Amino acid sequence: MASYKRGVWYKTPYGKKTKGRKSVLETKIEEQLKEAEVEYSYESKRYRYLSQHMYIPDFILSNGIVLEVKGWFTQEDRAKLRKIKEFYPDLDLRLVFAKDNKINSRSNMRYSDWCKKWGFKYCIKEVPKEWLEEPPKPLPDTLKLREINEILKEFRESTKPKKKKRSD
């Protein structure tokens, strides 16, 4: 796959050409948002999670809804999104899938089942009109590295096995 640059035509892994977006589905979602005259930004904000990782949402709608567009929904994607939800519980993160595929060939769980299990709103192929018409809500600020380290420290302490007191 050719390298990605905004506004530049490039070839997807499936041979289709898109302009300025990482996938054909992202291009379709962008066309839908333009047609509905919804204000949005593309990959415009970064959210730090863990100490060395950043999450960049695909689309942020003017009403504060964050759209993550997924063709394939890998184990790494699922782990990352669960962490994002843990660090930013007020972030209204929603998923847009190309298809409601199975998580993997050995599982009966589908993308939609995973979203229901972990509390994510989702849609298939197209953003529902209701989402576009929701009233605005504020976006949370990204956490500072110090805040992330405090969260991680609390987590480590809460999961650390407790030492038994010796009675002599």
C-alpha positions as CSV (number, residue, x, y, z in Angstrom):
1,M,0.0,0.0,0.0
2,A,1.3,3.4,-0.9
3,S,2.0,5.9,1.9
4,Y,-0.9,8.1,3.1
5,K,-1.1,11.8,2.5
6,R,-4.1,14.0,2.8
7,G,-5.6,15.0,-0.5
8,V,-3.5,12.6,-2.5
9,W,-4.8,9.6,-4.5
10,Y,-3.5,6.3,-3.3
11,K,-4.3,2.6,-3.8
12,T,-5.9,0.5,-1.0
13,P,-4.9,-3.1,-0.4
14,Y,-7.8,-4.1,-2.6
15,G,-6.7,-2.1,-5.6
16,K,-9.4,0.6,-5.2
17,K,-8.3,4.3,-5.3
18,T,-9.4,6.8,-2.7
19,K,-8.6,10.4,-2.3
20,G,-7.1,11.6,0.9
21,R,-8.5,8.9,3.3
22,K,-7.1,5.6,4.5
23,S,-10.0,3.5,3.2
24,V,-12.9,3.4,0.8
25,L,-15.3,3.2,3.8
26,E,-13.8,6.4,5.3
27,T,-14.3,8.1,1.9
28,K,-17.9,7.0,1.8
29,I,-18.5,8.2,5.4
30,E,-17.0,11.5,4.5
31,E,-19.3,11.8,1.5
32,Q,-22.3,11.0,3.6
33,L,-21.3,13.7,6.2
34,K,-20.8,16.3,3.4
35,E,-24.1,15.4,1.8
36,A,-25.9,15.7,5.1
37,E,-24.1,19.1,5.6
38,V,-22.7,18.0,8.9
39,E,-19.6,19.8,10.2
40,Y,-16.8,17.4,11.1
41,S,-13.0,17.2,11.4
42,Y,-10.8,14.3,10.1
43,E,-8.0,13.0,12.3
44,S,-7.8,16.4,14.1
45,K,-7.4,15.5,17.7
46,R,-5.1,13.2,19.6
47,Y,-5.9,11.3,22.8
48,R,-3.0,10.0,24.9
49,Y,-3.5,6.6,26.6
50,L,-1.0,4.5,28.4
51,S,2.2,6.3,28.6
52,Q,3.5,5.9,25.0
53,H,0.4,5.6,22.9
54,M,-1.8,8.1,21.1
55,Y,-5.3,7.5,19.7
56,I,-6.4,9.7,16.7
57,P,-10.1,9.4,16.0
58,D,-11.1,9.2,12.3
59,F,-14.0,11.7,12.4
60,I,-15.2,14.1,15.1
61,L,-18.6,15.5,14.4
62,S,-19.6,19.0,15.4
63,N,-22.0,17.6,18.0
64,G,-19.1,15.9,19.8
65,I,-19.6,12.3,18.5
66,V,-16.4,10.5,17.6
67,L,-16.5,8.0,14.8
68,E,-14.0,5.3,14.4
69,V,-14.4,3.7,10.9
70,K,-13.4,0.0,10.7
71,G,-13.2,-2.4,7.8
72,W,-11.3,-5.0,9.7
73,F,-11.6,-5.0,13.5
74,T,-8.5,-6.7,14.8
75,Q,-7.7,-7.9,18.3
76,E,-5.3,-4.9,18.6
77,D,-8.1,-2.5,17.6
78,R,-10.4,-4.0,20.2
79,A,-7.8,-3.8,23.0
80,K,-7.0,-0.2,22.0
81,L,-10.6,0.9,22.0
82,R,-11.3,-0.7,25.4
83,K,-8.3,1.2,26.8
84,I,-9.5,4.5,25.3
85,K,-13.0,4.0,26.9
86,E,-11.3,3.3,30.2
87,F,-9.1,6.4,30.1
88,Y,-11.8,8.7,28.5
89,P,-15.2,7.5,29.8
90,D,-16.9,10.7,28.7
91,L,-15.7,10.4,25.1
92,D,-18.7,9.5,22.9
93,L,-16.8,7.0,20.7
94,R,-18.9,5.1,18.2
95,L,-17.9,2.5,15.6
96,V,-18.8,2.4,11.9
97,F,-18.2,-1.1,10.4
98,A,-18.1,-2.1,6.7
99,K,-19.8,-5.4,7.6
100,D,-20.9,-7.2,10.8
101,N,-18.2,-9.8,10.5
102,K,-17.2,-12.5,13.0
103,I,-14.4,-11.4,15.4
104,N,-12.4,-14.4,14.1
105,S,-12.9,-17.7,12.4
106,R,-13.0,-19.6,15.6
107,S,-15.7,-17.4,17.3
108,N,-19.4,-16.9,16.8
109,M,-19.1,-13.4,18.2
110,R,-19.7,-10.7,15.7
111,Y,-18.4,-7.1,15.7
112,S,-21.9,-6.0,16.9
113,D,-21.8,-8.5,19.7
114,W,-18.5,-7.1,20.9
115,C,-19.8,-3.6,20.8
116,K,-22.9,-4.6,22.9
117,K,-20.7,-6.4,25.4
118,W,-18.3,-3.5,25.9
119,G,-20.9,-0.7,25.7
120,F,-20.0,0.9,22.3
121,K,-22.6,2.3,19.9
122,Y,-22.1,1.1,16.4
123,C,-23.6,1.0,12.9
124,I,-22.9,-0.8,9.6
125,K,-21.9,1.0,6.4
126,E,-23.7,4.3,7.1
127,V,-23.9,6.7,10.0
128,P,-27.6,6.8,11.3
129,K,-29.3,10.1,10.7
130,E,-30.2,10.2,14.4
131,W,-26.5,10.4,15.3
132,L,-26.1,13.4,13.1
133,E,-29.0,15.2,14.7
134,E,-28.0,14.7,18.4
135,P,-27.5,17.8,20.5
136,P,-23.9,18.9,21.0
137,K,-21.8,17.6,23.9
138,P,-18.3,18.7,24.9
139,L,-15.2,16.6,24.0
140,P,-13.0,15.6,26.9
141,D,-9.5,17.1,27.0
142,T,-6.6,14.7,26.4
143,L,-5.0,13.5,29.6
144,K,-1.5,14.7,30.5
145,L,1.2,12.1,30.9
146,R,1.3,12.7,34.7
147,E,-2.5,11.9,34.9
148,I,-2.0,8.7,32.8
149,N,0.9,7.6,35.1
150,E,-1.3,8.2,38.2
151,I,-4.1,6.0,36.7
152,L,-1.7,3.3,35.8
153,K,-0.1,3.4,39.3
154,E,-3.6,3.1,40.9
155,F,-4.4,0.2,38.6
156,R,-1.1,-1.6,39.5
157,E,-1.7,-1.1,43.2
158,S,-5.3,-2.4,43.0
159,T,-4.2,-5.5,41.2
160,K,-1.1,-6.3,43.2
161,P,-1.5,-9.4,45.4
162,K,-1.7,-8.5,49.1
163,K,1.0,-9.8,51.4
164,K,-0.2,-11.9,54.2
165,K,0.9,-10.9,57.7
166,R,2.9,-13.5,59.5
167,S,1.7,-14.4,62.9
168,D,4.5,-15.6,65.2
